[in-house]
């Protein structure tokens, strides 16, 4: 379940205020929309947590081998160019873009859109909300994105200036030229 609080016109959260709210409520997963609304997301259940670990484990291993960028888990906030602060389930930034950030920028919400993101739909999610978020990532510079929905056993692939590709029950996903040689095995993520 996702709850969105419309704070306008009574309150506008700065990055610093939003960061303090996140720190004071570490058990909640929070995001801020481009309009400044506060998004509160439910914790996931066991199946989603297990699936996410399988996904991020494979991703982490590939990233260690490729050494071409930095990978991030779902607790990382990215301040997108449109002002939203989003936290994808997994994200990756090319090494040159990461190294161009100052030490201070790396310590706070990362001030850029990832090159790659994965969103893993859980039973408490509204898939349409995730689709909107994927479109927001694209509008802010995303190069490749996967929306994985175990309930429908589908994957939606997002690329700039291309129609969304929908795969039914794929066994694997390719990182294409964004994540060279990365192949995600979907066993245990889409199927058991």
Secondary structure by P-SEA (a helix, b strand, c coil): cbbbbbccccccccaaaaaaaaaacccccccccccbbbbbbccccaaaaaaaaaaaaaaaaaaaaaccbbbbcccccccccccbbbbcccccccaaaaaaccaaaaaccccccccbbbbbbcccccaaaaaaaaaaaaaacccbbbbccccccbbbbbbccccbbbbccccccccccccccccccccccccc
